[in-house]
Amino acid sequence: MLLEPGLIGFAGLTSLALAMKKHRPALALPLTPPPGAARALGWALLALAAGVAVWRLGPGLGVTAWIGQLGVAGAALILLMSWRPAFAPRLALIALACAPVAGWL
């Protein structure tokens, strides 16, 4: 099973959450982008995740896998934001860094 679309999608959803004032950390992290840039980055990462899934699995199965993995990534993000909200951006960076490694394996 492909992991890259899920990891990239998790980072994209986290970036979209950081674009909202409600979910931005009170203390700014060193790499936290401004809300407009976070929103654009989030949508770009979601599009990249869709492109990777379609490229690796084909149009029919790729879109299905992308939607399914976005659902799992969104549920994981919701649980993480309710438990440790300051850890979510760090985990998103780790997931984004691990995506090429997961694709290589």
VEXDREN-2710 file (C-alpha; in Angstrom, 1 decimal):
% VEXDREN-2710
k/r/px/py/pz
1/MET/0.0/0.0/0.0
2/LEU/1.2/3.5/-0.8
3/LEU/2.1/5.6/2.2
4/GLU/3.3/8.8/0.4
5/PRO/-0.2/10.3/-0.3
6/GLY/-1.2/9.8/3.3
7/LEU/1.9/11.4/4.7
8/ILE/1.8/14.3/2.3
9/GLY/-1.9/14.6/2.9
10/PHE/-1.4/14.7/6.7
11/ALA/1.1/17.6/6.2
12/GLY/-1.3/19.4/3.9
13/LEU/-4.2/19.1/6.3
14/THR/-2.0/20.3/9.2
15/SER/-1.0/23.3/7.1
16/LEU/-4.6/24.1/6.5
17/ALA/-5.3/23.8/10.2
18/LEU/-2.5/26.2/10.9
19/ALA/-4.0/28.7/8.5
20/MET/-7.0/29.0/10.9
21/LYS/-6.6/31.4/13.9
22/LYS/-8.2/28.8/16.2
23/HIS/-5.6/26.2/15.6
24/ARG/-2.4/28.3/15.4
25/PRO/-0.1/27.8/18.4
26/ALA/0.0/30.6/20.9
27/LEU/3.7/30.7/20.8
28/ALA/4.9/30.9/17.2
29/LEU/7.1/28.0/16.1
30/PRO/10.2/29.0/14.2
31/LEU/8.9/27.5/10.9
32/THR/5.2/28.5/11.2
33/PRO/4.2/30.3/8.0
34/PRO/1.8/33.2/7.9
35/PRO/-1.9/32.2/7.5
36/GLY/-2.1/33.0/3.8
37/ALA/1.1/31.0/3.0
38/ALA/0.0/28.1/5.2
39/ARG/-3.3/27.9/3.3
40/ALA/-1.6/28.0/-0.1
41/LEU/0.9/25.4/1.1
42/GLY/-1.8/23.2/2.4
43/TRP/-3.7/23.1/-0.8
44/ALA/-0.5/22.6/-2.8
45/LEU/0.4/19.6/-0.6
46/LEU/-3.1/18.1/-1.0
47/ALA/-2.8/18.5/-4.8
48/LEU/0.7/16.9/-4.6
49/ALA/-0.7/14.0/-2.6
50/ALA/-3.4/13.5/-5.3
51/GLY/-0.8/13.6/-8.1
52/VAL/1.4/11.1/-6.4
53/ALA/-1.5/8.7/-5.8
54/VAL/-2.7/9.0/-9.4
55/TRP/0.8/8.7/-10.8
56/ARG/1.6/5.5/-8.8
57/LEU/-1.8/3.8/-9.0
58/GLY/-3.6/5.2/-12.0
59/PRO/-6.6/7.4/-12.2
60/GLY/-9.3/5.1/-10.8
61/LEU/-7.5/3.5/-7.9
62/GLY/-5.3/6.5/-7.2
63/VAL/-8.2/8.9/-6.5
64/THR/-9.8/6.2/-4.3
65/ALA/-6.7/5.6/-2.4
66/TRP/-6.1/9.4/-2.0
67/ILE/-9.5/10.0/-0.6
68/GLY/-9.2/7.0/1.8
69/GLN/-5.8/8.1/3.0
70/LEU/-7.0/11.7/3.5
71/GLY/-9.8/10.4/5.7
72/VAL/-7.3/8.4/7.8
73/ALA/-4.9/11.4/8.0
74/GLY/-7.7/13.8/8.9
75/ALA/-8.9/11.5/11.7
76/ALA/-5.3/11.2/13.0
77/LEU/-4.9/15.0/12.9
78/ILE/-8.2/15.5/14.8
79/LEU/-7.1/13.1/17.5
80/LEU/-3.6/14.7/17.7
81/MET/-5.0/18.3/17.8
82/SER/-7.2/17.4/20.7
83/TRP/-4.4/15.6/22.6
84/ARG/-1.2/17.6/21.8
85/PRO/-1.9/20.5/19.4
86/ALA/1.7/21.8/19.6
87/PHE/3.1/18.4/18.4
88/ALA/1.0/18.4/15.2
89/PRO/3.2/20.8/13.1
90/ARG/6.3/18.9/14.1
91/LEU/4.8/15.6/13.2
92/ALA/3.7/17.0/9.9
93/LEU/7.3/18.0/9.1
94/ILE/8.4/14.5/10.0
95/ALA/5.7/13.0/7.8
96/LEU/6.7/15.2/4.9
97/ALA/10.3/14.2/5.3
98/CYS/9.5/10.5/5.5
99/ALA/7.3/10.6/2.4
100/PRO/10.1/10.3/-0.2
101/VAL/11.7/7.5/1.9
102/ALA/8.3/5.6/2.0
103/GLY/8.1/6.0/-1.8
104/TRP/11.6/4.7/-2.3
105/LEU/11.0/1.5/-0.3
END
